[in-house]
Amino acid sequence: MADGGLDLDARVRHAAALLDDPILKEAFDLLEAEAVNAWASSAAAQQQEREWAFLMLKAVRRVRGNLEAVIAEGKIAAQPLMRAVR
């Protein structure tokens, strides 16, 4: 994964700021809700719509998960044992 030229501490701060941003939270929540609604309201014959909804839901969760992974990486790196190894 590309780090955008940022050191780990900067990446962690940036990822945390994004996850704490109320507009981004709202966008994630809206996209998730739209995907779930599209899936739940699809007719039996609407396989393509369900697949789209599934992929949208997976994409939103993957973006959020990637941000959470950056934060987790920072927490692990901040542990004393890991600092001694570096």
C-alpha positions in Angstrom: 0.0 0.0 0.0 1.3 3.4 -0.9 2.0 5.7 2.1 1.7 9.0 0.2 5.1 10.0 1.5 3.9 10.4 5.1 5.6 8.9 8.1 3.6 6.5 10.2 2.7 9.0 12.9 1.3 11.4 10.2 -0.6 8.6 8.6 -2.2 7.6 11.9 -3.2 11.2 12.7 -4.6 11.7 9.2 -6.6 8.4 9.2 -8.0 9.2 12.7 -9.0 12.7 11.5 -10.8 11.2 8.5 -12.6 8.6 10.6 -13.6 11.3 13.1 -14.8 13.7 10.4 -18.6 14.0 10.7 -19.1 14.6 7.0 -17.1 11.5 6.0 -19.0 9.5 8.7 -22.2 10.7 7.2 -21.1 9.8 3.7 -20.1 6.3 4.8 -23.3 5.7 6.7 -25.4 7.0 3.7 -23.6 4.8 1.2 -24.0 1.8 3.5 -27.7 2.4 4.0 -28.3 2.9 0.3 -26.5 -0.3 -0.5 -28.4 -2.3 2.1 -31.7 -0.7 0.9 -30.9 -1.5 -2.7 -30.3 -5.1 -1.8 -33.3 -5.4 0.5 -35.7 -3.9 -1.9 -34.5 -5.7 -5.0 -36.9 -8.1 -6.7 -35.9 -11.8 -7.2 -35.0 -11.1 -10.9 -32.7 -8.1 -10.1 -29.5 -10.0 -9.7 -27.4 -7.3 -11.2 -28.8 -4.7 -8.8 -28.1 -7.0 -5.8 -24.5 -7.5 -7.0 -24.0 -3.8 -7.4 -25.3 -3.2 -3.8 -23.0 -5.9 -2.5 -20.0 -4.5 -4.2 -20.9 -0.9 -3.0 -21.2 -2.2 0.6 -17.9 -4.1 0.4 -16.1 -1.0 -1.1 -17.4 1.4 1.7 -16.4 -1.1 4.4 -13.0 -1.7 2.8 -12.2 2.1 2.7 -13.2 2.4 6.4 -11.3 -0.8 7.2 -8.1 0.5 5.5 -8.3 3.7 7.6 -8.8 1.6 10.8 -5.8 -0.6 9.7 -3.5 2.5 9.6 -4.6 3.4 13.1 -4.0 -0.1 14.3 -0.6 -0.2 12.7 0.3 3.0 14.6 -0.9 1.5 17.9 1.2 -1.6 17.3 4.3 0.4 16.3 3.9 2.6 19.4 4.2 -0.4 21.8 7.6 -0.4 23.6 8.8 -3.7 22.2 8.2 -2.6 18.6 10.0 0.7 19.2 13.0 -1.2 20.5 13.1 -3.4 17.4 13.0 -0.4 15.1 
